[in-house]
Amino acid sequence: MNAILKNMFLSVLNSQFLKRVVVGLAIVVAILQLSILLPKTLGRTDKMRDVYAYYLVKERIEHGRPIYLNLSKKGPHDSSLALYLYPPVFAGVLSLLPKMSFLTFARFWALLLYAAFWIYATTLGKLASGRFSLSTTLTAGLILFFFPGTFRALALGQIDPLLWAFFGLALSMPLFRGGFTMLVAIIKPWGIWPFLWSIGEGLRVWAGAITVLLGSALVGALAFGGEAFVENCRTWFTHILPSLAQGAWSPDNRSLSFALLRGAHSVGLWSYDGGALPLGARIWLLGSGLAGPLLIGWRFRRSSKNLQLAAVGCTAILVSPICWTTYLPALLTLAATAFHSKIHEAKEARLSTLTK
């Protein structure tokens, strides 16, 4: 019965009519995105979006002002709107861009994010089908377009589309896996997990990661000066990261580990009146953030390398103290790699049935 169901599944996927309908719909959505949504984004003049925080930190560096505020006493109830919360390397990259007005910067950033959207769609198509093609890219773009978090990320000018693309490239291009996973890791800590899970692949992973780290150090030195860059790194690790590690009370935080704290608070099992999280809650967030990827990595230890890395990376995203909705499209890497695995299994089952 299992073999029959797999054959039926494979037959549906091989339906040429279904493929043409999906690709046709994908073309329509791509045209609407690039002809309507992109021009609207380029025409925006408001500053109530994340891209403004990136512009402000660029200006602060240009004027020699500090890029971080002391958040060591803040807790998950505090809003961090318009604050720069990423490691200093990203700010250094922004500072090396030519001086420009906010509107010019916002338009440049929007074009970069839309390009990242389609790069990511291309990698998803490759992960799902095993090859690069226009039809798989369009189909993946269709799914990505309607996936929770995508529209919000593009509308706010979030950095996340770039991270989706880096993660997709790391999975679909093993030769550059170390470099792309490290690019994610130097911006968002969840990227360290797929890197750690890939180091067994050998020298090319280490070489790519070390190249990115050395390049990051060079960017930091050029942007801040060597001593100031080291001090900014220290500030991020001692003030910013501990604050982020407490999670966020915002309903937009989809973290599974923080959801347990939220649930315990809502039913009266845990009391929290604001301020820094109690030690027990911090230990829970840290422990679940470490245990989740490790357990999933062990669970998928016999799966393909791409499926392992996608599962570990996506788990790290979901159990981190903060998982904004804009992080969720990265989960499509797991869906794409799992889909490819199922297709492979179905083909093998069909071949086994025919040879009996």
Phi, psi and chi 1 to 4 in degrees:
 res  aa     phi    psi   chi1   chi2   chi3   chi4
   1 MET       -  -40.7  178.6   61.4   71.0      -
   2 ASN   -61.7  -41.7 -169.0   39.7      -      -
   3 ALA   -65.2  -38.4      -      -      -      -
   4 ILE   -63.3  -44.3  -66.2  174.6      -      -
   5 LEU   -62.9  -40.0  -69.4  175.4      -      -
   6 LYS   -65.7  -37.5  -73.6 -175.5  176.0 -179.7
   7 ASN   -66.3  -39.3  -74.2  -26.1      -      -
   8 MET   -63.7  -42.4  -69.1  175.0   61.6      -
   9 PHE   -59.9  -44.2  172.4   67.6      -      -
  10 LEU   -67.1  -36.7 -164.2   59.2      -      -
  11 SER   -65.1  -41.0  -62.6      -      -      -
  12 VAL   -63.3  -43.6  170.3      -      -      -
  13 LEU   -64.7  -29.7  -68.6  176.5      -      -
  14 ASN   -86.1    1.1  -73.7  -28.3      -      -
  15 SER   -65.7  117.0  169.1      -      -      -
  16 GLN   -66.3  -35.7  -68.6  -58.8  -44.3      -
  17 PHE   -62.8  -46.4  174.3   74.9      -      -
  18 LEU   -61.7  -41.9  177.9   61.4      -      -
  19 LYS   -61.9  -41.1  -71.7 -179.4  179.1  178.7
  20 ARG   -67.5  -38.0  -72.4  169.9 -176.8  168.7
  21 VAL   -64.5  -46.3  169.5      -      -      -
  22 VAL   -65.1  -45.0  171.4      -      -      -
  23 VAL   -64.5  -39.2  171.5      -      -      -
  24 GLY   -62.0  -44.3      -      -      -      -
  25 LEU   -64.1  -38.9  179.9   59.4      -      -
  26 ALA   -63.3  -39.2      -      -      -      -
  27 ILE   -63.1  -43.6  -68.7  172.9      -      -
  28 VAL   -60.4  -46.5  171.8      -      -      -
  29 VAL   -65.1  -39.4  169.4      -      -      -
  30 ALA   -63.2  -41.6      -      -      -      -
  31 ILE   -63.7  -44.2  -68.2  172.8      -      -
  32 LEU   -63.2  -40.3  -68.6  176.0      -      -
  33 GLN   -62.0  -48.1 -176.0 -156.0   49.9      -
  34 LEU   -80.5  -22.5  -62.6  176.6      -      -
  35 SER   -98.9  -19.0   63.8      -      -      -
  36 ILE  -119.9  -57.2  -62.8  177.7      -      -
  37 LEU   -68.4  -43.5  -67.4 -178.5      -      -
  38 LEU   -62.7  -48.8  177.1   56.9      -      -
  39 PRO   -59.4  -36.4  -27.0   35.8      -      -
  40 LYS   -64.8  -40.9  -78.9 -170.7  174.6 -178.2
  41 THR   -64.1  -43.3  -57.1      -      -      -
  42 LEU   -65.0  -25.1  -64.9  175.5      -      -
  43 GLY   -89.0   -4.2      -      -      -      -
  44 ARG   -70.2  142.6  -71.9  179.9   62.2  174.8
  45 THR  -120.7   -5.7   58.7      -      -      -
  46 ASP   -74.3  162.1   62.8  -70.4      -      -
  47 LYS  -113.2    6.1  -62.9  178.6  178.8  178.7
  48 MET   -84.2   63.6  -68.3  -60.3  -65.2      -
  49 ARG  -157.8  160.7   38.1 -170.4  174.7  143.9
  50 ASP   -63.2  -28.9  -69.4   74.0      -      -
  51 VAL   -60.3  -26.0   64.8      -      -      -
  52 TYR   -68.8  -35.7 -173.9   53.0      -      -
  53 ALA   -63.1  -37.2      -      -      -      -
  54 TYR   -67.3  -38.3  -53.7  155.5      -      -
  55 TYR   -67.2  -40.2 -179.5   74.0      -      -
  56 LEU   -63.8  -40.7  -72.3  179.3      -      -
  57 VAL   -68.8  -33.1   76.1      -      -      -
  58 LYS   -60.6  -44.2 -179.5  179.1 -176.5  -60.6
  59 GLU   -65.8  -39.4  -81.0 -161.7  -34.9      -
  60 ARG   -62.9  -40.1  -75.6 -162.0  -71.8  -90.4
  61 ILE   -66.1  -42.1  -65.0  173.1      -      -
  62 GLU   -62.1  -29.8  -69.9  171.3   -7.7      -
  63 HIS  -100.6    9.0  -68.1   89.3      -      -
  64 GLY    71.3   24.9      -      -      -      -
  65 ARG   -97.3  156.9  -62.1 -161.9  -62.5  -93.7
  66 PRO   -61.8  147.5  -20.6   31.9      -      -
  67 ILE   -97.6  -11.7   64.7  173.0      -      -
  68 TYR  -121.1  149.3  -65.2  121.4      -      -
  69 LEU  -104.0  156.0  -60.7  177.8      -      -
  70 ASN   -76.9  109.2 -170.7  -18.2      -      -
  71 LEU  -108.0   15.8  -56.6 -179.5      -      -
  72 SER   -63.4  -25.2   57.8      -      -      -
  73 LYS  -100.3    2.1  -63.7 -177.9  179.7 -179.9
  74 LYS   -83.1  151.0  -73.4 -174.6  175.0  -70.5
  75 GLY  -119.0 -173.2      -      -      -      -
  76 PRO   -70.2   -9.6   22.8  -32.7      -      -
  77 HIS   -83.4  -13.4   65.9  -65.7      -      -
  78 ASP   -85.7  140.3  -66.4  -52.6      -      -
  79 SER   -85.0  141.6  171.8      -      -      -
  80 SER  -115.7   26.4  -61.8      -      -      -
  81 LEU   -58.5  134.6 -175.1   64.3      -      -
  82 ALA    70.3    8.5      -      -      -      -
  83 LEU   -94.0  148.5  -64.8 -179.7      -      -
  84 TYR   -88.6  120.6  178.0   77.7      -      -
  85 LEU  -121.0    2.7  -57.1  173.4      -      -
  86 TYR   -89.3  164.1  -58.2  108.8      -      -
  87 PRO   -57.8  159.0  -26.8   36.2      -      -
  88 PRO   -66.6  -19.0   20.6  -31.7      -      -
  89 VAL   -60.5  -44.7  171.1      -      -      -
  90 PHE   -62.0  -42.2  175.6   46.4      -      -
  91 ALA   -61.8  -37.9      -      -      -      -
  92 GLY   -62.4  -41.0      -      -      -      -
  93 VAL   -61.6  -44.3  171.8      -      -      -
  94 LEU   -61.8  -38.7  -64.8  175.4      -      -
  95 SER   -68.5  -22.9   73.7      -      -      -
  96 LEU   -79.7   -9.6  -62.9 -179.5      -      -
  97 LEU   -71.0  152.7  -64.6  173.2      -      -
  98 PRO   -60.8  154.7  -19.0   30.0      -      -
  99 LYS   -64.3  138.1  -72.7 -171.6  176.8 -177.8
 100 MET  -158.8  163.8   60.8 -173.7   82.0      -
 101 SER   -72.6  165.4   67.0      -      -      -
 102 PHE   -61.4  -41.8  167.3   66.9      -      -
 103 LEU   -63.4  -40.4  -69.2 -177.6      -      -
 104 THR   -64.4  -43.7  -58.8      -      -      -
 105 PHE   -62.5  -43.7  177.3   80.3      -      -
 106 ALA   -63.4  -38.4      -      -      -      -
 107 ARG   -69.2  -42.8  -72.0  165.4 -175.5  159.3
 108 PHE   -58.9  -44.9  161.2   76.8      -      -
 109 TRP   -64.9  -39.8 -168.2 -109.7      -      -
 110 ALA   -62.1  -43.4      -      -      -      -
 111 LEU   -62.6  -39.3  -69.6  172.2      -      -
 112 LEU   -63.9  -41.9 -174.1   62.3      -      -
 113 LEU   -69.8  -38.0  -64.9 -172.1      -      -
 114 TYR   -67.4  -35.9  -87.6   79.0      -      -
 115 ALA   -64.2  -40.8      -      -      -      -
 116 ALA   -63.1  -37.4      -      -      -      -
 117 PHE   -54.7  -48.3  173.1   98.8      -      -
 118 TRP   -78.5  -27.5  -75.6  106.6      -      -
 119 ILE   -64.6  -44.7  -68.8  172.0      -      -
 120 TYR   -62.9  -42.9 -176.7   46.8      -      -
 121 ALA   -59.6  -39.0      -      -      -      -
 122 THR   -63.3  -42.2  -59.0      -      -      -
 123 THR   -68.6  -36.3   64.5      -      -      -
 124 LEU   -63.4  -41.4  -71.0  175.7      -      -
 125 GLY   -61.2  -40.6      -      -      -      -
 126 LYS   -66.1  -42.7  167.9   66.1  162.0   53.4
 127 LEU   -65.2  -35.1  -68.3  172.1      -      -
 128 ALA   -79.7  -37.4      -      -      -      -
 129 SER  -104.8  -18.6   67.3      -      -      -
 130 GLY    89.5    2.6      -      -      -      -
 131 ARG  -152.6  156.5   60.1 -171.2  178.0   87.7
 132 PHE   -84.2  131.3  -70.3  111.3      -      -
 133 SER  -158.5  158.3   73.4      -      -      -
 134 LEU   -65.5  -40.3 -179.7   58.6      -      -
 135 SER   -65.8  -41.2   61.8      -      -      -
 136 THR   -69.3  -34.8   58.8      -      -      -
 137 THR   -63.9  -44.8  -64.6      -      -      -
 138 LEU   -64.5  -41.9  -71.8  169.1      -      -
 139 THR   -64.0  -45.1  -56.9      -      -      -
 140 ALA   -63.8  -37.8      -      -      -      -
 141 GLY   -62.7  -36.7      -      -      -      -
 142 LEU   -62.5  -47.4  173.0   66.2      -      -
 143 ILE   -65.1  -45.1  -62.9  170.5      -      -
 144 LEU   -62.2  -38.2  176.5   59.1      -      -
 145 PHE   -58.2  -41.9 -179.2   85.1      -      -
 146 PHE   -93.7    0.6  -70.9  105.6      -      -
 147 PHE   -76.0  142.4 -157.4   79.3      -      -
 148 PRO   -55.0  130.8  -25.1   33.9      -      -
 149 GLY   100.8  -22.5      -      -      -      -
 150 THR   -66.7  -52.1  -61.4      -      -      -
 151 PHE   -62.1  -41.2  179.1   79.7      -      -
 152 ARG   -62.4  -42.6 -176.7  177.6  179.3   83.8
 153 ALA   -62.5  -43.6      -      -      -      -
 154 LEU   -70.7  -37.7  -66.6  173.9      -      -
 155 ALA   -69.2  -37.8      -      -      -      -
 156 LEU   -86.0  -11.2  -66.8  177.1      -      -
 157 GLY    74.0   32.2      -      -      -      -
 158 GLN   -66.0  154.8  -89.1  -84.5    3.3      -
 159 ILE   -76.4  -14.2 -168.1  175.9      -      -
 160 ASP   -55.6  -39.4  -68.4  -66.4      -      -
 161 PRO   -54.7  -33.5  -29.7   37.3      -      -
 162 LEU   -66.0  -39.1  -73.6  173.7      -      -
 163 LEU   -69.5  -38.4  -56.2 -175.4      -      -
 164 TRP   -56.7  -46.8  -49.2  -22.7      -      -
 165 ALA   -63.5  -44.0      -      -      -      -
 166 PHE   -60.0  -43.1  -67.9  154.4      -      -
 167 PHE   -67.1  -42.4 -167.7   32.4      -      -
 168 GLY   -62.3  -40.7      -      -      -      -
 169 LEU   -66.4  -36.8  -71.9  166.5      -      -
 170 ALA   -62.0  -37.0      -      -      -      -
 171 LEU   -80.1  -37.8  -63.4  176.1      -      -
 172 SER   -87.5  -14.0   61.0      -      -      -
 173 MET  -129.3   79.9  -58.2  176.4   67.9      -
 174 PRO   -54.8  -29.1  -23.8   33.5      -      -
 175 LEU   -60.6  -29.7 -176.2   62.3      -      -
 176 PHE  -112.1   20.5  -56.0  102.9      -      -
 177 ARG   -60.8  -44.2 -175.8  163.9  -75.7  161.4
 178 GLY   -60.9  -43.4      -      -      -      -
 179 GLY   -66.5  -44.3      -      -      -      -
 180 PHE   -71.8  -38.3  -77.8  119.7      -      -
 181 THR   -66.5  -34.7   51.3      -      -      -
 182 MET   -70.9  -32.7 -171.7   53.3   64.9      -
 183 LEU   -60.4  -39.5  -81.1  172.5      -      -
 184 VAL   -66.7  -45.1  176.9      -      -      -
 185 ALA   -63.5  -32.9      -      -      -      -
 186 ILE   -78.9   -3.5   61.4  175.1      -      -
 187 ILE  -112.7  -44.9  -60.4  174.5      -      -
 188 LYS  -129.0  128.7  -65.0  -76.2  178.1   75.1
 189 PRO   -59.3  -23.4  -27.4   36.1      -      -
 190 TRP   -62.2  -21.6   65.3  -98.5      -      -
 191 GLY   -67.0  -17.3      -      -      -      -
 192 ILE   -68.4  -26.9 -162.4   66.5      -      -
 193 TRP   -68.2  -52.0  -74.6  102.3      -      -
 194 PRO   -62.4  -29.6   15.6  -27.8      -      -
 195 PHE   -64.0  -48.9  166.9   70.6      -      -
 196 LEU   -60.1  -35.5  -69.8  175.5      -      -
 197 TRP   -75.7  -12.8 -124.8 -104.6      -      -
 198 SER  -103.5   -5.7   65.3      -      -      -
 199 ILE   -66.6  -20.3   57.7  178.1      -      -
 200 GLY   -68.6  -10.1      -      -      -      -
 201 GLU   -75.3  -10.1  -65.9 -175.5   14.0      -
 202 GLY   111.3 -160.2      -      -      -      -
 203 LEU   -61.5  -36.2 -179.5   60.5      -      -
 204 ARG   -63.5  -32.3   69.7  167.6 -176.7  -97.0
 205 VAL   -68.7  -47.1  172.3      -      -      -
 206 TRP   -62.3  -42.7  -74.4  104.5      -      -
 207 ALA   -62.0  -44.4      -      -      -      -
 208 GLY   -63.2  -43.6      -      -      -      -
 209 ALA   -65.7  -44.0      -      -      -      -
 210 ILE   -64.8  -38.3  -69.3  171.4      -      -
 211 THR   -60.1  -44.3  -60.5      -      -      -
 212 VAL   -65.4  -41.9  168.9      -      -      -
 213 LEU   -64.4  -43.4  -72.7  174.0      -      -
 214 LEU   -64.9  -41.0  -69.2  176.4      -      -
 215 GLY   -62.5  -38.2      -      -      -      -
 216 SER   -64.8  -42.0  -59.2      -      -      -
 217 ALA   -63.4  -39.1      -      -      -      -
 218 LEU   -65.4  -43.5  177.9   59.9      -      -
 219 VAL   -61.0  -44.5  166.7      -      -      -
 220 GLY   -61.7  -41.4      -      -      -      -
 221 ALA   -65.9  -40.3      -      -      -      -
 222 LEU   -67.4  -37.7  -70.1  173.4      -      -
 223 ALA   -78.8  -41.5      -      -      -      -
 224 PHE  -112.9  -23.1  -58.3  100.7      -      -
 225 GLY    93.1  147.5      -      -      -      -
 226 GLY   -57.0  -49.1      -      -      -      -
 227 GLU   -66.3  -42.6 -174.3  175.5  -17.8      -
 228 ALA   -66.7  -35.0      -      -      -      -
 229 PHE   -64.9  -44.4  176.3   61.2      -      -
 230 VAL   -61.4  -41.0  171.7      -      -      -
 231 GLU   -65.7  -38.8  178.5   60.6   23.3      -
 232 ASN   -65.4  -39.1  -81.9  -39.5      -      -
 233 CYS   -62.0  -42.7  -70.5      -      -      -
 234 ARG   -62.4  -42.9 -172.4 -164.2   66.3   79.7
 235 THR   -62.0  -41.6  -60.1      -      -      -
 236 TRP   -64.0  -43.5 -172.7   81.4      -      -
 237 PHE   -71.1  -32.1  -83.6  104.9      -      -
 238 THR   -95.8  -24.5   57.0      -      -      -
 239 HIS  -116.3  -44.4  -66.6  -34.4      -      -
 240 ILE   -81.4  -51.9  -53.6  -57.5      -      -
 241 LEU   -59.3  -44.0 -175.5   58.6      -      -
 242 PRO   -60.2  -33.4  -26.0   36.1      -      -
 243 SER   -68.7  -44.9  174.6      -      -      -
 244 LEU   -64.7  -32.2  -63.1  176.0      -      -
 245 ALA   -68.8   -7.9      -      -      -      -
 246 GLN   -88.4   -1.9  -63.8 -179.1   66.2      -
 247 GLY    81.1 -165.1      -      -      -      -
 248 ALA  -149.0  137.0      -      -      -      -
 249 TRP   -79.3   -8.4 -148.1 -100.7      -      -
 250 SER   -58.4  140.4  165.9      -      -      -
 251 PRO   -63.3  -14.9   20.8  -31.8      -      -
 252 ASP   -78.2   -9.0 -169.1   48.3      -      -
 253 ASN   -81.2  112.2 -177.1   13.6      -      -
 254 ARG   -96.8   13.9  -49.3  -64.4 -177.9  177.6
 255 SER   -58.3  130.1  165.3      -      -      -
 256 LEU   -71.2  -36.9  -63.0 -178.8      -      -
 257 SER   -68.9  -40.5   55.8      -      -      -
 258 PHE   -72.6  -26.3 -163.3   84.4      -      -
 259 ALA   -60.4  -34.6      -      -      -      -
 260 LEU   -65.1  -41.8 -173.0  139.0      -      -
 261 LEU   -63.6  -42.2  -63.8 -179.2      -      -
 262 ARG   -61.2  -43.5 -160.8 -165.8  -52.5  -90.9
 263 GLY   -66.5  -42.3      -      -      -      -
 264 ALA   -62.2  -37.0      -      -      -      -
 265 HIS   -68.7  -40.2 -178.9  -92.9      -      -
 266 SER   -67.8  -28.7   66.1      -      -      -
 267 VAL   -99.9    6.9  -61.1      -      -      -
 268 GLY    84.2   11.5      -      -      -      -
 269 LEU   -84.0  -14.1  -64.4  176.8      -      -
 270 TRP  -143.2  132.4  175.3   56.8      -      -
 271 SER  -103.4  129.1  176.8      -      -      -
 272 TYR  -143.1  122.9  170.9   72.0      -      -
 273 ASP  -114.4   18.3  -61.3  -40.8      -      -
 274 GLY   103.7  170.7      -      -      -      -
 275 GLY    85.5 -169.4      -      -      -      -
 276 ALA   -63.9  144.4      -      -      -      -
 277 LEU   -64.6  145.0  -82.0 -175.3      -      -
 278 PRO   -61.3  159.4  -19.7   30.5      -      -
 279 LEU   -59.0  -41.2  178.8   60.7      -      -
 280 GLY   -59.9  -42.2      -      -      -      -
 281 ALA   -66.6  -37.9      -      -      -      -
 282 ARG   -66.2  -40.6  -67.2 -167.9 -174.4 -161.9
 283 ILE   -63.1  -40.1  -69.1  174.8      -      -
 284 TRP   -60.6  -47.1  158.8 -109.0      -      -
 285 LEU   -63.6  -42.0  -67.9  176.3      -      -
 286 LEU   -66.7  -45.9  175.9   61.3      -      -
 287 GLY   -63.8  -44.0      -      -      -      -
 288 SER   -68.9  -33.4   57.5      -      -      -
 289 GLY   -66.6  -28.5      -      -      -      -
 290 LEU   -87.7  -42.2  -65.3  173.8      -      -
 291 ALA   -71.4  -36.8      -      -      -      -
 292 GLY   -56.8  -58.1      -      -      -      -
 293 PRO   -61.9  -36.0  -24.1   34.4      -      -
 294 LEU   -64.7  -44.8  -71.1  172.3      -      -
 295 LEU   -66.4  -41.5  -70.2  172.8      -      -
 296 ILE   -68.1  -38.9  -68.9  -61.9      -      -
 297 GLY   -59.7  -41.7      -      -      -      -
 298 TRP   -65.9  -40.8 -179.3   84.1      -      -
 299 ARG   -61.6  -36.1  166.1   64.1  179.8   79.4
 300 PHE  -100.7   19.5  -76.7   85.7      -      -
 301 ARG   -61.9  -24.8   66.4 -168.5 -176.4  -78.8
 302 ARG  -100.0    3.7  -67.2 -170.9  177.6   90.6
 303 SER   -83.4  173.8  -58.6      -      -      -
 304 SER   -61.3  156.9   67.9      -      -      -
 305 LYS   -60.2  -42.3 -163.6   63.8  178.7 -178.7
 306 ASN   -61.8  -41.9  -85.7  -12.5      -      -
 307 LEU   -66.2  -39.0 -171.7   51.6      -      -
 308 GLN   -59.6  -51.4  -72.8 -179.3   44.6      -
 309 LEU   -65.2  -40.6  -63.2  178.6      -      -
 310 ALA   -64.2  -43.7      -      -      -      -
 311 ALA   -64.1  -44.2      -      -      -      -
 312 VAL   -66.1  -45.9  168.1      -      -      -
 313 GLY   -63.1  -43.7      -      -      -      -
 314 CYS   -68.7  -36.1  -68.7      -      -      -
 315 THR   -64.5  -42.5  -58.6      -      -      -
 316 ALA   -58.5  -38.0      -      -      -      -
 317 ILE   -64.5  -46.8  -69.7  170.6      -      -
 318 LEU   -72.1  -29.7  -69.8  172.3      -      -
 319 VAL  -100.9   -0.1  -61.0      -      -      -
 320 SER   -67.3  154.2   63.3      -      -      -
 321 PRO   -57.7  -30.4  -25.6   35.4      -      -
 322 ILE  -123.2  124.7  -65.6  177.9      -      -
 323 CYS  -136.8   87.3  173.8      -      -      -
 324 TRP   -66.8  158.1  -59.2  124.5      -      -
 325 THR   -55.5  -32.0  -55.5      -      -      -
 326 THR   -70.4  -10.7   54.5      -      -      -
 327 TYR   -78.9  -25.3  -65.8   11.8      -      -
 328 LEU   -60.6  -35.3  -62.0 -178.0      -      -
 329 PRO   -57.5  -21.2  -31.0   39.6      -      -
 330 ALA   -63.3  -21.9      -      -      -      -
 331 LEU   -66.4  -17.8  -55.0 -175.4      -      -
 332 LEU   -64.6  -20.8  -73.5  172.5      -      -
 333 THR   -62.7  -38.5   54.8      -      -      -
 334 LEU   -68.7  -41.3  179.6   56.0      -      -
 335 ALA   -62.7  -42.0      -      -      -      -
 336 ALA   -67.7  -43.9      -      -      -      -
 337 THR   -69.6  -36.8   51.0      -      -      -
 338 ALA   -66.7  -38.3      -      -      -      -
 339 PHE   -61.6  -45.5  178.1   82.3      -      -
 340 HIS   -62.1  -39.4 -176.1  -95.2      -      -
 341 SER   -63.6  -41.9  178.1      -      -      -
 342 LYS   -66.1  -39.5  -71.5  -64.2 -177.5 -177.0
 343 ILE   -60.9  -44.7  -70.8  -71.0      -      -
 344 HIS   -61.8  -43.0 -177.1   69.2      -      -
 345 GLU   -64.6  -41.2  -70.4  176.4    6.3      -
 346 ALA   -64.7  -39.9      -      -      -      -
 347 LYS   -65.1  -41.5  -72.6 -178.7  176.6  178.9
 348 GLU   -64.8  -38.9  -75.8 -168.7  -21.4      -
 349 ALA   -66.1  -38.8      -      -      -      -
 350 ARG   -66.0  -42.9 -171.9  172.8 -175.3  178.9
 351 LEU   -64.0  -39.7 -178.9   61.4      -      -
 352 SER   -63.8  -38.7  177.1      -      -      -
 353 THR   -66.6  -40.2  -59.1      -      -      -
 354 LEU   -70.4  -28.4  -67.6  173.4      -      -
 355 THR   -87.9   -5.5   54.5      -      -      -
 356 LYS   -78.5      -  -75.1 -177.2  178.9  179.1
